[in-house]
Amino acid sequence: MFKIINALPMPIWLTWVLAPKSKAARYFCDALWPWAVLGAVYAALIAASLGGEAGGSLSSLEGVMALFDGEWGALAGWAHYLCFDLFVARWIMRDAPEAGYKLAPILILTVMFGPVGLLSYAALRGWLGGAEGRDPGVAGGSI
């Protein structure tokens, strides 16, 4: 199950890093179905985790640790990371559509260390031609 979930977003990441201005890259920027699939996987896994992990809850650190202590909880957490990191990358790609290969290091940081990639993009957004550096009417600035 882990290998399947882990492989789901890989074609999107590879397209965005290796061919950022391709039709396929633009397609993935505009599509929402990949996040619907990952979201559904996450929902099923978190339901299995909440139902099976004794003492697990979101109201304390100990409860959260208990949720991720089991296989289903850890897998749900991983699906959560995959979905949200990919969604952040989607926003970056839509926000700076002309940046092309200059986004590759940021996208790699995003897939490996989510918030660090987002922070890096925020710091370089103007230089990369993000929405902040364009006219407000240009498409792609919103999620």
Secondary structure as GFF3:
##gff-version 3
##sequence-region A 1 143
A	DSSP	alpha_helix	2	7	.	.	.	ID=ss1
A	DSSP	alpha_helix	10	18	.	.	.	ID=ss2
A	DSSP	alpha_helix	23	30	.	.	.	ID=ss3
A	DSSP	alpha_helix	33	52	.	.	.	ID=ss4
A	DSSP	alpha_helix	61	69	.	.	.	ID=ss5
A	DSSP	alpha_helix	71	95	.	.	.	ID=ss6
A	DSSP	three_ten_helix	100	103	.	.	.	ID=ss7
A	DSSP	alpha_helix	104	124	.	.	.	ID=ss8
A	DSSP	three_ten_helix	131	133	.	.	.	ID=ss9
###
